C-alpha cells in the first residue's frame, strides 16, 4: 500500500488500542506517552497517517483521533512485531 515507518504504525496501533479499550479517542499527549515520545514528535506521524487516510483527526481539537483502517493497522503492526522478534531471535 504505502511506506510507513515502524514508529508511525506504532502510533496508529496505540490510537486503535486506546479506542478499543476506553471507547473514546486518546489525546495527543496520551498517544505520545504510549509510544514513548514527546508530544511535538508525534505530530509528524499523525500528519502522515492522516495524509494516507489511515487516521482522521482535527488538529487543535480534543480527542478527535479516529482510525479509518483498523484491519490494516492491526495487520501491519503484527507483521512488524513478528519481524522484530525474528530478527532478535535469529539475528
N, C-alpha and C positions, 0 to 999 in steps of 0.2 A: 504494500500500500504506500506508505510514506516513511521516510527515515526519521526516527526519533531516538534520542539518547536514552540510555538506561534510566537516568535521573528523571527525564521527562515522563517516561512510562511510570516510574515510581510515584511521581506527583499525581498523575491521573488515577493510579491504583489506590492511593491513600484517600483521595477525594471519594472514590467509589466505596471504599471500605467504610469510611466515616458515615456516608449517607445510608448505607445498608444497616449499619449498627445503630445509628442515632435517629434515623428517619428525618433528618434535615441536613442542609448543606453546611460544610465547615466554613469557618472564616479563613482568610489567607494566613493569618497567624497560626491557626491550628494546623493547616497544611504544612507550613514551614516547620513547626515543631515535630510533626510526624515524620518528616523526611530529613530532619537534622540540618536545616538551612536557615539563613536569615530571611526575614520576610521579603526584603528587597531582591533577594536572589531567586525567589520563587516566581516573580512576575514574568521573566522571560519564558519560563516553562509554561505558565498559564497562557501567555500570548501565543506561543507555538501550538499548543493543544487546541486553542480556540481557532487559530488560523486554518488548521487542517480539519476542523469540525468534530473533534473528539470530545471537547467540552464546550459549554457555553457559560458565559458569565457577564455580568455588568460591572465593569471596572468602577470602583469607587462606591459601589453598593454593598451592603452587608449580606452575607450568606446567599449569594446568587449562583454559586458554582454548581453546575449540573453536568453529568457525564452522558453524552449523547450516544456513545458506542460502548456500552459496558462489556459486551462479549469480546470485542476487540481488545479492550484494556486488560481483561482477565486473561485472555489467551497470550497476549504479548508478555504480560508480567510473568505468567507461569513458564513460558519458554525461556525467558531471560534468567529466571531463578534456576531453572534446570541447567542452563548453560554455565552459569557461575558455579554451581555445585560441581558439575563435571570437571570444569577447569581446575577447581580446588582439589578435587579427589584425584584426578588423572593427570593433572598438571600439564 
